Amino acid sequence: MRQIEIWGDGDDTTSWLKVSIPFLLCGLFLAVVWFFLPAEQWLLLFGMMVAYIVPPLGRETIIPVCILCGIPWWLAAFALAFLDFAGGLFMAWNFPLVLRIPYIGPWVRRFTEAGRAFLDRRPWLERLYFVGLVAFLALPFDGSGSIVGSVVGRMLGMTKMEVISCIAVGGFIGSFAIALGIDYVVNLIPPGAGFWVSLAVFLLIGIALLVTYRSYSRRAEASA
C-alpha cells in the first residue's frame, strides 16, 4: 500500500476560507439554478440535495425522484456530481476539523481504523488506486460518496488533488450514467401511465438492484 499522506494544514489563518468555500460554491450553484427553475422545482432540488448528504439515500434514489418530479435529468445529475465535488473539497481541506465534528468524527475514525479490512475485501482499489477509487465512487456501492471516498483515498496514500479529482470524475460518471438510464426508462413508459405507475416501475427496478447488490455482498463476505 502507498504511504499515507498526512492531511494536516498548519496555516490556521486561512482555515475559515477552506471551511467556507465549499458552502459558498453550493450557494452559488443554487443561486444560478434559481433563475432557470420554477420555485417549486427549485425547492424540490434543494431538498433532494440536502437528502443526498444525509445517509442512507444515494444518487440511485435521489435522481429518479428528481426526474419523476419534472427536474431535467442532466440538472439532477450535475447537482449531485457538484455536491460530491464540494464534499470532497471540504474533506480534503478540513480533514482534521472533520475528525472533531460530533458523530461524524468518531464515525470517520472507526472507518479509518477498519480500513485495512475494507481494502482487503476490495484489492482492486489498491492495485489500481486512482481508477479503482473512481470506479468505487461511480458505482452505487454501499457507503460510496465524498466522505467515504476521501477516507479511502487518504488510506491509499493519495494526495488531496488526486482524491478531489477521483471524487469529481467518479461522481460525474455515476450521476450522469444513472440519470441517462432513468431518463431512458421514463421515455419507455406510456405518457398516460401516470405518476404512481412510473413510481411502481422504479420501485421494482430499485428492489431488483438491491437484491442483486445484497447477493453480491454476501458472496464477497463469504469468500473474504
Disulfide bonds with the S-S distance in Angstrom:
none
